[in-house]
Structure formats: C-alpha cells, structure tokens
Amino acid sequence: MDFVIITGMSGAGKSRALHTLEDIGFYCVDNMPPQLISRIADLSAAAGGALSRVAVVTDMRGGNMFYGLFHEMDALQEEGFSYKLLFLDASDGELIRRYKETRRRHPLADSVEGGLAVQIAAERKALEEARRRADYLIDTTDLSPSDLRERLRGFFLSDVPGGMLISVMSFGFKHSVPQEADLVFDVRCLPNPFYVPALKEHTGLEKPVRDYVMNAPESHELLEKLKDLVGFLVPLYQKEGKSQLTIAVGCTGGKHRSVTFALYLYEFLAGKGLSVSLSHRDIEK
C-alpha cells in the first residue's frame, strides 16, 4: 500500500503534484483536514487492493486545524501504518511571482496582516516541522510542470532497492544551491570549458566537453574520491531508512563541469544496481 500525505508552501505546486499522482493511479483527496487522515488510512487498509494507492493534500487552507497534522502522523506511526510525507517548496520570490500571476489570495490573508511577503513568511514558519519531517522534499522554484511530473513519477513509480531513491542533479551556483540537496559537491575548482571558444556553447552532455574536463589529472582524482565517499555514504543512509537522497553537483553556470560529474556519478550509482535518476537543473539557462 502507498499512502502519501502532501503538504508544503501555498503556490509551490501541491495541486499539480496531486494531479500527477492521480494520473499514475492514486486515489486523491485535496484540502483534507488532518483530523480525517486517520479515517482515510483506516478505509484504505480495510478496502485492500481497491484503495492500495492514496494521496491526500493538507495545508494551511485548513487554518488552525492544520496543526493537528503532527498528532495524526504520530498516531499513524504508533499504529504501524506506513506513509510518506511529501513537501513542496519554492523560494519566496518565486511564490510572490506566482501569486501575482494567478491573482489568488494567500490562505493566511485574513489572519496575518502585512501583505503577501509577510504571509508567506508566517506560513513558512508554521510549516518548519513538516518540512523537517518530510520523506520527500521538492523545491519547485526552477522546475517546469513536466520536470515536476517526472520527479514525482520517479519517486512513486520506481521499484526502489533498499527503500531509497537517489537523485543526482547538476546545477549552477550563480542560480542558487538546490534547497532539496542532501549532499552538495562543488567542482568549480576544475578547468572550465566556458573559456574555450569551441566548447563554450556546448554542455557536459557532449563528449568533447567531458573529455576537456576529465583531461586534467585533478578531475580524475576528484571523481574517484567522490565515488568513494558516495559509495561509503549510500549504505549508511539506507540503513537509517532514508527514502530519498539528493546529490547535487555544482559549477558556476551549471552547463559544463557539474553536468560532467553528475553524469559520471549517476553511471557509478546505476552500475551498483541502485534506483537513481539524473537531472540537469540549469543546463538550458
């Protein structure tokens, strides 16, 4: 049985996430008071295969009722009921942009004075514990709808060995560090193809760029050390029961060195039979 509780910042994409899960076979309920989650859990357990995949959204639209979420989660754990908590987040600036674009009111507009930025800050503070306890964390700031859909499909359509899905991603530091990253590796210390005219407009997905990056002895040494470190850490995270591990590799712009190293780390982990996905957040910026 798959039982997913979805929460997160208003405007971060929870409704879109719910629609994606519905498309892949989940029975979905939006805007559910936390106090009803245990009833849905009992119903799904009693229904057997008829309700084997359930996803519910609960968030600040429920007002003070939302704070009952953590009691409900603890009660489910005490009863031995297995569930996953998915948290959707985005930067304050992106949330403000989305609200201005849709012209919708923030759920805290009636209870928190001071405008949208203040309401977003209040919601973020109220959701701190939920974010901390999340099994899956997705920062949608720079994700397109199709990127979010593929990320969710990777989480919930994968047969995950050892109970953990590994996401390897490249990024550019000038576009910010991914909030969801568990491990961040900085490869800006390596030779930069950006300054080679013949390679500047290409990416680490192309062999000439990878060859240039890896032609430096320090690149090979760094890659081997990262493989050793990741190979050491993954079993420890699996033993801890971690559901999701996000490894982010960054260079300046997110097109050359980080893409190269992310690709090689992905191949290393996939070669070990692990469930791993690869994405390049900033490759088209």
C-alpha positions as CSV (number, residue, x, y, z in Angstrom):
1,M,0.0,0.0,0.0
2,D,1.2,3.5,-0.9
3,F,-0.2,6.3,1.4
4,V,1.2,9.8,0.7
5,I,0.5,12.9,2.6
6,I,1.2,16.1,0.6
7,T,1.8,19.4,2.2
8,G,4.0,22.5,1.7
9,M,4.0,26.1,0.8
10,S,0.9,27.6,-0.9
11,G,1.8,28.1,-4.5
12,A,4.6,25.6,-4.6
13,G,2.7,23.1,-6.7
14,K,0.7,20.8,-4.4
15,S,-2.4,20.7,-6.6
16,R,-0.2,19.9,-9.7
17,A,1.5,17.1,-7.7
18,L,-1.8,15.7,-6.7
19,H,-3.0,15.6,-10.3
20,T,0.2,13.8,-11.3
21,L,-0.3,11.1,-8.7
22,E,-3.9,10.7,-9.8
23,D,-2.7,10.2,-13.3
24,I,-0.5,7.3,-12.1
25,G,-3.2,5.5,-10.2
26,F,-3.5,7.2,-6.8
27,Y,-6.9,7.9,-5.2
28,C,-6.5,11.6,-4.4
29,V,-8.2,14.0,-1.9
30,D,-7.4,17.7,-1.8
31,N,-7.7,20.1,1.1
32,M,-8.2,17.4,3.7
33,P,-8.4,18.4,7.4
34,P,-5.6,16.5,9.1
35,Q,-8.0,15.1,11.6
36,L,-9.6,13.0,8.8
37,I,-6.3,11.4,7.6
38,S,-6.5,8.5,10.0
39,R,-10.0,7.7,8.8
40,I,-8.9,7.6,5.2
41,A,-6.0,5.5,6.3
42,D,-8.3,3.0,8.0
43,L,-10.6,3.0,5.0
44,S,-7.8,2.3,2.6
45,A,-6.5,-0.5,4.8
46,A,-9.9,-2.1,5.0
47,A,-10.5,-1.8,1.3
48,G,-7.4,-3.8,0.4
49,G,-6.5,-3.6,-3.2
50,A,-9.4,-1.3,-4.0
51,L,-7.6,1.6,-2.3
52,S,-4.0,0.5,-2.5
53,R,-2.6,3.9,-3.5
54,V,-3.9,7.0,-1.7
55,A,-2.6,10.6,-1.7
56,V,-4.1,13.5,0.4
57,V,-3.2,17.2,0.5
58,T,-3.4,19.0,3.8
59,D,-2.1,22.5,4.2
60,M,-2.7,26.0,5.7
61,R,-6.0,26.3,3.9
62,G,-7.4,24.4,6.9
63,G,-6.4,27.2,9.3
64,N,-5.7,26.1,12.8
65,M,-6.8,22.6,12.0
66,F,-3.5,22.1,10.2
67,Y,-1.6,21.9,13.4
68,G,-3.3,18.6,14.1
69,L,-1.2,17.1,11.3
70,F,1.7,16.1,13.5
71,H,-0.6,14.4,16.1
72,E,-2.1,12.4,13.2
73,M,1.2,11.4,11.8
74,D,2.4,10.3,15.2
75,A,-0.8,8.3,15.7
76,L,-0.3,6.5,12.3
77,Q,3.2,5.6,13.3
78,E,2.1,4.2,16.6
79,E,-0.4,2.1,14.8
80,G,2.3,0.8,12.5
81,F,0.7,2.4,9.4
82,S,3.2,3.2,6.7
83,Y,3.0,6.5,4.9
84,K,5.3,9.0,3.2
85,L,5.2,12.8,3.7
86,L,5.9,14.8,0.5
87,F,6.7,18.5,1.0
88,L,6.6,21.0,-1.9
89,D,8.6,24.2,-1.5
90,A,9.7,27.2,-3.6
91,S,11.6,30.4,-2.9
92,D,9.8,33.4,-1.5
93,G,10.4,35.4,-4.7
94,E,9.0,32.7,-6.9
95,L,5.9,32.3,-4.7
96,I,5.3,36.0,-4.9
97,R,5.7,35.9,-8.6
98,R,3.2,33.0,-8.9
99,Y,0.6,34.8,-6.7
100,K,0.9,37.9,-8.8
101,E,0.5,35.9,-11.9
102,T,-2.6,34.0,-10.7
103,R,-4.1,36.9,-8.7
104,R,-5.1,34.4,-6.0
105,R,-5.3,35.3,-2.3
106,H,-2.9,33.7,0.2
107,P,-4.6,31.3,2.7
108,L,-3.3,33.5,5.6
109,A,-4.6,36.7,4.1
110,D,-7.4,37.0,6.6
111,S,-5.4,36.1,9.7
112,V,-1.9,37.7,9.0
113,E,-1.6,41.4,8.3
114,G,1.2,43.0,6.4
115,G,0.9,41.8,2.8
116,L,1.9,38.8,0.8
117,A,5.6,38.6,1.8
118,V,4.6,38.6,5.5
119,Q,2.0,35.9,4.9
120,I,4.5,33.7,3.1
121,A,7.0,34.2,5.9
122,A,4.3,33.2,8.5
123,E,3.4,30.1,6.5
124,R,7.0,29.1,6.2
125,K,7.5,29.3,9.9
126,A,4.3,27.3,10.6
127,L,5.5,24.6,8.2
128,E,9.0,24.2,9.6
129,E,8.3,20.9,11.3
130,A,6.5,19.4,8.3
131,R,9.5,20.3,6.1
132,R,11.9,18.8,8.6
133,R,9.9,15.5,8.8
134,A,9.3,15.1,5.1
135,D,10.4,11.9,3.4
136,Y,10.4,13.7,0.0
137,L,11.3,17.3,-0.5
138,I,10.9,19.0,-3.9
139,D,11.9,22.6,-4.5
140,T,9.8,23.7,-7.5
141,T,11.4,27.2,-7.9
142,D,13.2,26.2,-11.1
143,L,11.1,23.2,-12.1
144,S,8.7,23.3,-15.1
145,P,5.4,21.4,-14.8
146,S,6.9,18.5,-16.8
147,D,10.0,18.4,-14.6
148,L,7.8,18.2,-11.5
149,R,5.8,15.4,-13.1
150,E,8.9,13.4,-13.9
151,R,10.3,13.9,-10.4
152,L,7.1,12.6,-8.9
153,R,6.9,9.7,-11.3
154,G,10.5,8.8,-10.3
155,F,9.5,8.8,-6.7
156,F,6.3,6.8,-6.9
157,L,6.7,4.6,-10.0
158,S,10.2,3.2,-9.1
159,D,10.9,-0.1,-7.5
160,V,13.4,1.2,-5.0
161,P,16.1,-1.2,-3.8
162,G,16.9,-0.7,-0.2
163,G,13.9,1.6,0.2
164,M,15.8,4.7,-1.2
165,L,15.6,6.7,-4.4
166,I,18.8,8.6,-5.3
167,S,18.5,11.8,-7.4
168,V,21.7,13.1,-8.9
169,M,21.4,16.7,-10.3
170,S,23.8,19.3,-11.7
171,F,23.3,23.0,-11.0
172,G,25.0,26.4,-11.3
173,F,26.0,28.2,-8.1
174,K,25.0,31.5,-9.7
175,H,21.4,30.2,-9.9
176,S,21.4,29.2,-6.2
177,V,22.1,25.9,-4.4
178,P,19.1,23.4,-4.6
179,Q,17.2,23.5,-1.4
180,E,16.4,19.8,-1.5
181,A,20.1,18.7,-1.7
182,D,21.4,16.4,0.9
183,L,24.9,16.4,-0.4
184,V,26.5,19.3,-2.4
185,F,29.7,18.9,-4.3
186,D,31.5,21.9,-5.7
187,V,33.5,21.3,-8.8
188,R,34.3,24.9,-9.7
189,C,38.0,24.1,-8.9
190,L,38.3,22.2,-12.2
191,P,39.2,23.5,-15.6
192,N,36.3,25.4,-17.1
193,P,35.3,24.7,-20.8
194,F,33.4,28.0,-20.7
195,Y,36.7,29.8,-21.6
196,V,37.3,27.5,-24.6
197,P,35.6,29.2,-27.6
198,A,34.9,25.8,-29.3
199,L,33.2,24.4,-26.2
200,K,31.6,27.4,-24.6
201,E,28.2,26.9,-26.2
202,H,28.2,23.1,-25.6
203,T,27.4,21.2,-22.4
204,G,28.7,18.3,-20.4
205,L,26.2,16.0,-22.2
206,E,28.7,16.1,-25.2
207,K,31.8,14.1,-25.2
208,P,34.3,16.9,-26.2
209,V,33.3,18.9,-23.1
210,R,33.6,15.8,-20.9
211,D,36.9,15.0,-22.4
212,Y,38.2,18.5,-21.7
213,V,37.0,18.5,-18.1
214,M,38.4,15.0,-17.4
215,N,41.7,15.7,-19.2
216,A,43.0,17.3,-16.0
217,P,44.6,14.9,-13.5
218,E,42.8,16.6,-10.6
219,S,39.5,15.8,-12.3
220,H,40.1,12.1,-12.3
221,E,41.3,12.2,-8.7
222,L,38.3,14.2,-7.5
223,L,35.9,11.9,-9.3
224,E,37.4,8.8,-7.7
225,K,37.3,10.4,-4.3
226,L,33.6,11.4,-4.7
227,K,32.8,7.9,-5.8
228,D,34.5,6.5,-2.7
229,L,32.6,9.0,-0.5
230,V,29.2,8.4,-2.1
231,G,29.8,4.7,-2.1
232,F,30.5,4.8,1.6
233,L,27.6,7.1,2.5
234,V,24.7,5.4,0.5
235,P,24.6,2.2,2.6
236,L,24.6,4.3,5.8
237,Y,21.6,6.4,4.5
238,Q,19.8,3.1,3.5
239,K,20.4,1.7,6.9
240,E,19.0,4.8,8.5
241,G,15.8,4.3,6.5
242,K,16.1,7.4,4.4
243,S,13.6,7.4,1.5
244,Q,15.3,9.9,-0.8
245,L,18.9,11.1,-1.2
246,T,19.6,14.1,-3.4
247,I,23.2,14.6,-4.6
248,A,23.8,18.0,-6.2
249,V,26.9,18.8,-8.2
250,G,27.6,22.4,-8.9
251,C,29.8,24.6,-11.0
252,T,29.5,28.2,-11.9
253,G,26.8,28.1,-14.6
254,G,25.6,24.5,-14.4
255,K,26.4,23.6,-18.0
256,H,29.8,22.0,-18.2
257,R,31.7,20.7,-15.2
258,S,28.7,19.9,-13.0
259,V,26.9,18.1,-15.8
260,T,30.0,16.0,-16.5
261,F,30.5,15.0,-12.9
262,A,26.7,14.4,-12.3
263,L,26.6,12.1,-15.3
264,Y,29.6,10.1,-14.1
265,L,28.2,9.8,-10.5
266,Y,24.9,8.7,-12.0
267,E,26.6,6.0,-14.0
268,F,28.6,4.9,-11.0
269,L,25.4,4.5,-8.8
270,A,23.4,2.9,-11.6
271,G,26.2,0.4,-12.1
272,K,25.7,-0.7,-8.5
273,G,22.0,-1.5,-9.2
274,L,20.6,1.4,-7.2
275,S,17.5,3.3,-8.2
276,V,18.9,6.6,-9.4
277,S,17.7,9.4,-11.5
278,L,19.6,12.2,-13.3
279,S,18.6,15.8,-14.0
280,H,20.4,19.0,-15.0
281,R,18.6,21.9,-13.5
282,D,20.4,24.8,-15.1
283,I,21.7,23.4,-18.4
284,E,19.4,25.5,-20.5
285,K,19.8,28.8,-18.7
